[in-house]
Amino acid sequence: MLSKILALVFSFCVYLYTPLSQAIDNNITGIWVTKTAIPYLVEHTKEHPFGAPVTHDKHKLLKRLLTLKWQLKQDKDGLITGTNQWISYDENNQKVIEGSESFIGAYQQGHIILTEFADNSAHVTFDMNLQENQLIGIAYNFTGPKMIAFPFTLIRDTPHKNNP
């Protein structure tokens, strides 16, 4: 009898820590930030010509640094809404541009996709995995008007009830 109770308790504990139970629990709801500025590549534009020049084939690119702060809300079905506040810096750590973008996305078994609403700037897609209070992934834009790509890691800035 005791072995059945222990097996039941163990199974329940495993269930509580599975990605599916975390999705139901809104485990990515909260504020997420980059610890330090992260490097990224972006197409050169006349509006924002700052950054370290990088040439690839005939394309003019810039290497810059970026900080991110996300506020996310996930519902019981794994659907996500949120905002992305970002600041871009040149190679001398001087602020170049900043902005705020809204995005939507989805969460399933530790995998998250977020996409920004289309506007006149880069339409960035964030593809990531949740790993112990970190969102680790790659951001990219494969359609105009501005190409962009970078790896990133965000950490939870506000504790969640199930992930202190």
C-alpha positions in Angstrom: 0.0 0.0 0.0 2.8 2.4 0.9 4.5 1.7 -2.4 1.3 2.6 -4.3 1.0 5.9 -2.4 4.7 6.7 -3.0 4.2 5.9 -6.7 1.2 8.2 -6.9 3.0 11.0 -5.1 6.0 10.6 -7.5 3.7 10.7 -10.5 2.0 13.8 -9.3 5.3 15.6 -8.7 6.5 14.6 -12.2 3.3 16.0 -13.7 3.7 19.3 -11.9 7.1 19.8 -13.5 6.3 18.8 -17.1 6.0 21.4 -19.8 2.3 20.7 -20.3 1.5 21.5 -16.7 3.7 24.6 -16.9 1.8 25.8 -20.0 -1.5 25.5 -18.1 0.1 27.3 -15.2 1.1 30.4 -17.4 4.7 29.7 -16.5 6.1 32.4 -18.9 3.8 35.1 -17.8 6.0 37.9 -16.3 8.9 40.2 -17.1 12.0 38.9 -18.9 15.2 40.8 -19.6 18.7 40.4 -21.1 21.4 40.4 -18.5 23.8 42.3 -20.8 23.7 43.8 -24.2 23.7 41.1 -27.0 25.2 41.5 -30.5 23.1 41.4 -33.6 23.4 42.0 -37.3 21.1 44.3 -39.2 20.9 45.7 -42.7 22.5 49.2 -43.1 19.9 51.9 -43.5 20.3 55.7 -44.1 17.9 56.3 -41.1 20.2 54.5 -38.6 23.7 54.2 -40.1 25.4 53.5 -36.7 27.2 50.3 -35.8 30.3 48.4 -36.9 30.2 47.8 -40.6 30.1 44.2 -41.8 30.2 43.3 -45.5 28.7 40.0 -46.7 28.7 39.5 -50.5 27.4 42.9 -51.8 25.2 43.5 -48.7 26.0 46.3 -46.2 25.3 45.1 -42.7 25.9 46.6 -39.2 26.8 44.9 -36.0 25.2 46.5 -33.0 24.3 45.6 -29.4 20.8 45.2 -28.0 19.0 45.0 -24.7 15.5 43.5 -24.4 12.8 43.7 -21.8 9.7 41.7 -22.4 6.4 41.6 -20.6 4.5 38.4 -21.4 1.1 37.0 -20.6 0.2 33.4 -21.4 -3.3 32.0 -21.2 -4.3 28.5 -20.3 -4.2 27.4 -23.9 -0.6 28.4 -24.4 -1.4 31.6 -26.4 0.9 34.6 -25.6 0.5 38.3 -25.9 3.2 40.8 -24.9 5.4 43.8 -25.5 9.1 44.1 -26.3 11.0 47.2 -25.1 14.4 47.3 -26.7 17.4 49.6 -26.9 20.1 49.3 -29.6 23.7 50.5 -29.1 26.6 51.1 -31.5 30.1 49.5 -31.1 31.0 52.3 -28.6 28.0 51.5 -26.4 26.2 54.7 -27.4 22.4 54.4 -27.7 21.4 54.4 -31.4 17.6 53.7 -31.3 15.0 52.4 -29.0 11.4 51.2 -29.4 8.6 49.1 -28.2 6.8 46.4 -30.2 3.8 44.3 -29.5 3.8 40.7 -30.3 1.8 37.5 -30.2 2.8 33.9 -29.9 2.3 30.4 -28.6 3.9 28.0 -26.2 3.9 24.2 -26.4 6.1 21.7 -24.4 8.9 24.2 -23.7 9.0 25.7 -27.2 7.9 29.3 -27.8 7.4 31.3 -30.9 6.7 35.1 -30.8 6.3 37.4 -33.7 6.0 41.2 -33.8 3.2 42.9 -35.6 4.2 44.1 -39.1 5.1 47.8 -39.4 7.7 49.7 -41.4 10.7 48.3 -39.4 12.0 44.7 -39.1 9.2 42.1 -38.5 11.1 40.0 -36.1 10.3 36.4 -35.2 11.6 35.0 -31.9 12.1 31.2 -31.8 13.1 29.9 -28.3 13.0 27.3 -25.6 12.2 27.6 -21.9 15.1 26.3 -19.8 14.9 26.9 -16.0 13.7 30.5 -16.0 15.6 31.4 -19.1 14.3 31.9 -22.7 17.1 30.9 -25.0 16.7 31.3 -28.8 17.3 33.0 -32.1 15.6 36.0 -33.5 15.3 36.7 -37.2 13.5 38.5 -40.0 13.4 36.8 -43.4 11.2 39.4 -45.1 11.8 43.1 -45.7 12.2 45.9 -45.1 15.2 45.2 -42.8 17.0 41.9 -42.3 18.1 41.1 -38.8 19.4 38.1 -36.9 20.7 37.4 -33.4 20.9 34.7 -30.7 19.6 35.7 -27.2 19.0 34.7 -23.7 16.5 36.4 -21.4 16.1 35.7 -17.7 13.0 36.0 -15.6 13.0 39.4 -13.9 9.9 38.8 -11.8 9.4 35.5 -10.0 6.4 33.4 -11.0 4.4 31.6 -8.4 5.7 28.2 -9.6 9.2 29.3 -10.6 10.7 31.5 -7.9 
